[in-house]
Amino acid sequence: MPYINLQITKGATRDQKARIVKEFTDTLVQVLGKQPNHTHIVIEEISEENWGYSGVLTDEWKERTANRDNSI
């Protein structure tokens, strides 16, 4: 029974999540020969203030990046 726990920052649409579930399931079927009805996928959405990236919280990193891009 394959089990995937995917953690992403919040903001994905329902359609995007559905596509992730379908494509991950399809990959397990194609690569490992797993049965789709035995595949479980959990998507955990984490707020950007609870996710760190490049030494800072993700919300702060995105803000810095946006400010830098706007000053060009």
C-alpha positions in Angstrom: 0.0 0.0 0.0 1.8 3.2 -1.1 1.3 6.2 1.1 2.5 9.6 0.2 2.4 12.6 2.6 3.0 15.8 0.6 3.6 19.0 2.5 3.1 22.3 0.7 2.6 25.9 1.6 -1.1 27.0 1.5 -2.6 28.3 -1.7 -3.1 25.3 -4.0 -6.5 25.1 -5.6 -8.7 22.1 -5.3 -8.1 21.4 -9.0 -4.3 21.5 -8.5 -4.6 19.1 -5.6 -6.8 16.8 -7.6 -4.1 16.9 -10.4 -1.4 16.1 -7.9 -3.3 13.1 -6.5 -4.0 11.8 -10.0 -0.5 12.3 -11.4 1.3 10.8 -8.2 -1.1 7.8 -8.4 -0.4 7.4 -12.1 3.3 7.5 -11.5 3.2 4.8 -8.9 1.1 2.6 -11.2 3.5 3.2 -14.2 6.8 3.0 -12.3 6.1 0.4 -9.5 3.0 -1.4 -10.9 1.0 -0.4 -7.8 -2.8 -0.6 -7.8 -4.6 2.8 -7.7 -7.1 1.6 -5.2 -4.3 0.8 -2.7 -2.6 4.2 -3.1 -3.1 6.9 -0.4 -2.0 10.5 -0.7 -2.3 13.1 2.0 -1.7 16.7 1.2 -0.9 18.9 4.2 -1.0 22.6 3.7 1.2 24.6 5.9 0.9 28.4 6.4 3.9 30.3 5.1 4.7 31.6 8.5 5.2 28.0 9.6 7.6 27.1 6.8 11.2 28.2 6.6 13.2 28.7 3.5 16.7 29.9 2.9 17.1 30.9 6.6 13.9 32.8 6.9 10.2 32.2 7.1 8.6 31.7 3.7 6.3 34.7 4.0 9.2 36.9 4.7 11.3 35.4 1.9 8.5 36.0 -0.6 8.1 39.6 0.6 11.8 40.2 0.2 11.8 38.7 -3.2 8.8 40.7 -4.3 10.3 43.9 -3.0 13.6 43.1 -4.8 11.7 42.4 -8.1 9.7 45.6 -7.8 12.8 47.7 -7.4 14.3 46.6 -10.7 
